[in-house]
Amino acid sequence: MAGTQRNIAVLGGSYGGISAAHNILKHTLPHLPEKETYQVVLISPASQVMCRPGCPRALISDDLLDQSRFFVDIATQFEQYPKGSFRFIQGTATELDHQSRTVTYSSAARGGGEDSKPERISFYALVIATGASTPSPLFSFGPDEKALRASWARFRRALPAARSIVVAGGGPTGVEVAGELGEYLNGRAGYFRSKLASPKVAITVVTSGPRILPGVLRDSLAEKAEGLLARVGVTVIKNTRVASVAPEGAGTDSEKTKLDGDVLATKTTVTLENGETLEADIYIPAVGMKYNTGFVAQSLLAADGRIDTNASTLRVDKAGPRVYAVGDVSSAARPAVHSILGQIPVLSANLKRDLLIEAGVQDGKTAGEDRVFKEDTSETQLVPIGQSKGVGAFSGWAVPSFFVWLIKGRDYWLWTTGNLWSGKQWIKEG
Ligand SMILES: Cc1cc2nc3c(=O)[nH]c(=O)nc-3n(C[C@H](O)[C@H](O)[C@H](O)COP(=O)(O)OP(=O)(O)OC[C@H]3O[C@@H](n4cnc5c(N)ncnc54)[C@H](O)[C@@H]3O)c2cc1C
C-alpha cells in the first residue's frame, strides 16, 4: 500500500478535535511504518477556535477578556508539523458514510452554505469531535466566529436599554451569564448586605428544580451561589420551567425567526409552567444543548442523541474499524473540558494500537491491551459569579470563592487555552 494516502479525519475544531489532532501528530504518527502516507485532516466550520467557557463574560464586551487569546486561528497552530502530515479544511461535515468510509463536507472555500458543491474525502481512521450547540447563538459558533461576533453585537446593542432580563436554566451557563450580567449592569451589594436592594436591571433565572446547579454541585454550594447572585441583583425562580415565549423563538437565531425580524435580544413575554408571566427586555435560553450529529446515521446514535461510544476504548464500535468519538458529542462521559483532557491520550493510544495492527507491525497480542478511559465523576465544577466571586468544588472538595476566581473567574480559563491550541499540552502523551 506504499504511496497511498491514509487520511485520519478529525471532525470538529475545538477542545476535542484540536487536542486529538495534536496528540495524534505527536504520539501516534511517528510510530507508524510509512508514516509519510498518513495525514491528519481536521475539518471544522470556523477558521478559529474559541475559549467557549468564557462566553458568559465575553458576550458582554470585547474589553472583558483578551480577544487575541479568546479567538485563535487554527491552521497556524499546526504549522509546526512536518509538511504533508496535516491539512486543515474549513468546512462542515454533512454526511458520514461509515460503510464506504467517506465524509462529505461543504467547504467554506466554496461558500460553505447548503448550496455549495459538496466535497468528499475517504478516511482510514476517523475521530468525531463535533460537540454540541446551544439554542442561544451567544454561546456557540453558528457556524463560525463571524456569526458569533455578529450575535454578540446584536445583544450588546440591546443591552443598554434593558431593564429586565430573564435567563432560562439554572445550570452553570445560566448561573454564570446571570452573574456576569448582574455585576456588569448592577454592581455588587456592599459587604454586609445579602442582596442588592433595587437593582438597575432586574435579572431572573428560571430553573426547573428545587435549586440551581443540580447534578453539578452539592446543595450548600448551590445555596451559596444563589446568595452571590442576589448580591448582583439576580433573583431565582425555582420548581418551574419556561413553557413558552412570545415572540416565538425569542433569544434564538433560527431561520424561521429571522423572517419575522431579529428576536435574539427583543422584548419577550415569558410564560412559566406554573402560570406566572414575566416581561423581559431580553430573554436568554441557557438550556437544551443539541448534539452536532446531523451528518451521522441514526444507527450510530445513543438514545440521548450523542454518538454511541464505547466508554472504555472511545471506539464507535458500530461504525467499523478505527472510528472514535470524543468530547461533548461522545456518549463516553459528561460534557466537560477536563473529561476531554482525560480522553485524548486514550484515543491516541488506541488509534496507534489499531494502526500498528492494521499495518501488520503488531498483532493483538504484541500490541498489548487497549488503553482504558475512566471518567472522573467526582464533584468538579467552578462557577464564577461575576468577576471576583464564585462557588465550586474540585475532586469532591469544596473550594473557596478566591480559588474559583484564581483558577477560572479571573480570565475564564484563558490561561489554559494557549497550551491546548498550540499542542504544548500534549508534549507528553498524557
Ligand atoms: C457557556 C458554556 C460554558 C462552559 N463552561 C465550561 C467550564 O467552565 N468548564 C468545562 O469543563 N466545560 C465548560 N463548558 C463545556 C465545554 O465548553 C465543552 O465541554 C467543550 O467545548 C466541548 O468541546 P468539544 O470539542 O467536544 O465540542 P465543541 O466545543 O462543542 O466544539 C465542536 C466543534 O465542532 C464543530 N462542528 C460542529 N458541527 C460540525 C460538523 N458537522 N462538521 C465539522 N465540524 C463541526 C464546531 O464548529 C466546533 O468547532 C461550557 C460550555 C458552554 C456552552
The ligand as a Tripos MOL2 file, in Angstrom:
@<TRIPOS>MOLECULE
LIG
   53    58     1     0     0
SMALL
NO_CHARGES

@<TRIPOS>ATOM
      1 C1        -21.3180   28.7340   28.0200 C.3       1 LIG1
      2 C2        -20.5350   27.4890   28.3110 C.ar      1 LIG1
      3 C3        -19.6950   27.4380   29.3980 C.ar      1 LIG1
      4 C4        -18.9470   26.2950   29.6700 C.ar      1 LIG1
      5 N1        -18.1090   26.2710   30.7430 N.ar      1 LIG1
      6 C5        -17.3490   25.1740   30.9800 C.ar      1 LIG1
      7 C6        -16.4200   25.1320   32.0430 C.ar      1 LIG1
      8 O1        -16.2600   26.1000   32.7730 O.2       1 LIG1
      9 N2        -15.6960   24.0060   32.2390 N.ar      1 LIG1
     10 C7        -15.8410   22.9310   31.4320 C.ar      1 LIG1
     11 O2        -15.1750   21.9110   31.6430 O.2       1 LIG1
     12 N3        -16.7000   22.9320   30.3950 N.ar      1 LIG1
     13 C8        -17.4540   24.0340   30.1620 C.ar      1 LIG1
     14 N4        -18.3290   24.0460   29.1030 N.ar      1 LIG1
     15 C9        -18.3980   22.8680   28.2560 C.3       1 LIG1
     16 C10       -17.2500   22.9010   27.2780 C.3       1 LIG1
     17 O3        -17.2600   24.1190   26.5660 O.3       1 LIG1
     18 C11       -17.3870   21.7150   26.3630 C.3       1 LIG1
     19 O4        -17.2530   20.5330   27.1300 O.3       1 LIG1
     20 C12       -16.3260   21.7470   25.2580 C.3       1 LIG1
     21 O5        -16.4020   22.9180   24.4910 O.3       1 LIG1
     22 C13       -16.5680   20.5460   24.3710 C.3       1 LIG1
     23 O6        -15.5930   20.5340   23.3810 O.3       1 LIG1
     24 P1        -15.8330   19.6700   22.0600 P.3       1 LIG1
     25 O7        -14.5840   19.7910   21.2820 O.co2     1 LIG1
     26 O8        -16.3180   18.3240   22.4200 O.co2     1 LIG1
     27 O9        -17.0540   20.3530   21.3250 O.3       1 LIG1
     28 P2        -17.4440   21.9300   20.9900 P.3       1 LIG1
     29 O10       -16.6680   22.8120   21.8790 O.co2     1 LIG1
     30 O11       -18.9050   21.8980   21.0120 O.co2     1 LIG1
     31 O12       -16.8780   22.0740   19.5460 O.3       1 LIG1
     32 C14       -17.3610   21.3530   18.4670 C.3       1 LIG1
     33 C15       -16.6250   21.7990   17.2260 C.3       1 LIG1
     34 O13       -17.1120   21.0410   16.1200 O.3       1 LIG1
     35 C16       -17.5090   21.9220   15.0890 C.3       1 LIG1
     36 N5        -18.5840   21.2760   14.3230 N.ar      1 LIG1
     37 C17       -19.9030   21.2480   14.6020 C.ar      1 LIG1
     38 N6        -20.5610   20.5770   13.6540 N.ar      1 LIG1
     39 C18       -19.6270   20.1580   12.7530 C.ar      1 LIG1
     40 C19       -19.6790   19.4310   11.5460 C.ar      1 LIG1
     41 N7        -20.8320   18.9660   11.0660 N.pl3     1 LIG1
     42 N8        -18.5250   19.1970   10.8640 N.ar      1 LIG1
     43 C20       -17.3400   19.6550   11.3490 C.ar      1 LIG1
     44 N9        -17.2380   20.3580   12.4960 N.ar      1 LIG1
     45 C21       -18.3700   20.6120   13.1830 C.ar      1 LIG1
     46 C22       -17.9380   23.1770   15.8050 C.3       1 LIG1
     47 O14       -17.9320   24.3180   14.9610 O.3       1 LIG1
     48 C23       -16.8630   23.2620   16.8860 C.3       1 LIG1
     49 O15       -15.6920   23.8130   16.3810 O.3       1 LIG1
     50 C24       -19.0810   25.1770   28.8220 C.ar      1 LIG1
     51 C25       -19.9330   25.2230   27.7130 C.ar      1 LIG1
     52 C26       -20.6520   26.3710   27.4490 C.ar      1 LIG1
     53 C27       -21.5670   26.4060   26.2550 C.3       1 LIG1
@<TRIPOS>BOND
     1     1     2 1
     2     2     3 ar
     3     2    52 ar
     4     3     4 ar
     5     4     5 ar
     6     4    50 ar
     7     5     6 ar
     8     6     7 ar
     9     6    13 1
    10     7     8 2
    11     7     9 ar
    12     9    10 ar
    13    10    11 2
    14    10    12 ar
    15    12    13 ar
    16    13    14 ar
    17    14    15 1
    18    14    50 ar
    19    15    16 1
    20    16    17 1
    21    16    18 1
    22    18    19 1
    23    18    20 1
    24    20    21 1
    25    20    22 1
    26    22    23 1
    27    23    24 1
    28    24    25 2
    29    24    26 1
    30    24    27 1
    31    27    28 1
    32    28    29 2
    33    28    30 1
    34    28    31 1
    35    31    32 1
    36    32    33 1
    37    33    34 1
    38    33    48 1
    39    34    35 1
    40    35    36 1
    41    35    46 1
    42    36    37 ar
    43    36    45 ar
    44    37    38 ar
    45    38    39 ar
    46    39    40 ar
    47    39    45 ar
    48    40    41 1
    49    40    42 ar
    50    42    43 ar
    51    43    44 ar
    52    44    45 ar
    53    46    47 1
    54    46    48 1
    55    48    49 1
    56    50    51 ar
    57    51    52 ar
    58    52    53 1
@<TRIPOS>SUBSTRUCTURE
     1 LIG1         1 GROUP 0 **** ****
